[in-house]
Amino acid sequence: MIRPDVRQHHPSDRLGVSLIICCHNGAKLLPKTLANIRNQRVSGDLEWEVLVVDNASTDDTAQVAYNCWGGNVPASLRVVEEPELGLCHARARGFTEAKFEAVSFIDDDNLICPDWVAVVSEALAMNPAVGAIGSVNRLFQMLPCRSGSDATVSSMPVGRLPS
């Protein structure tokens, strides 16, 4: 529900989107994830970026990210280092470094739908009272956990940077 005292954006309004991938030793996972992200269907007027947070990696995560993104790409890619190991530190660095108001965290082993960037932008622009949203995830392959139970995924965080 949108509060009536909050200005609603026109559907044609767009928010720029920063896709943030936090990685610790993600060199083996990043090629597939970045190839998937390169295939985003985004209109030319929607600005977006990919921000890889290299979280104290000891492999060549940063170089792999740059090599995979290459030239003739739909958005800029930046790699920033976060020397303090831990997802909370990596995400905090991502928020600090994000160029755009809408922020979407993508794990380095996740694939997103081809219109993810556009959907994130439109959903947050049309609902300015909304600060965070999640997603429905489908597993491509169910892997057994060490405990013998099945692994599941619950959500992918998306949010808005505070003004």
Buried (B, 14 or more C-beta within 10 A) or exposed (E): EEEEEEEBBEEEEBBBBBBBBBBBBBBEBBBBBBEBBBEBEBEEEBBBBBBBBBBBBEBBBBEBBBEBBEEEEBBEBBBBBBEEEEBEBBBBBBBEBBBBBBBBBBBBEBBBBBEBBBBBBBBBBBBBEBEEBEBEBEEEEEEEEEEEEEEEEEEBBBBBBEE
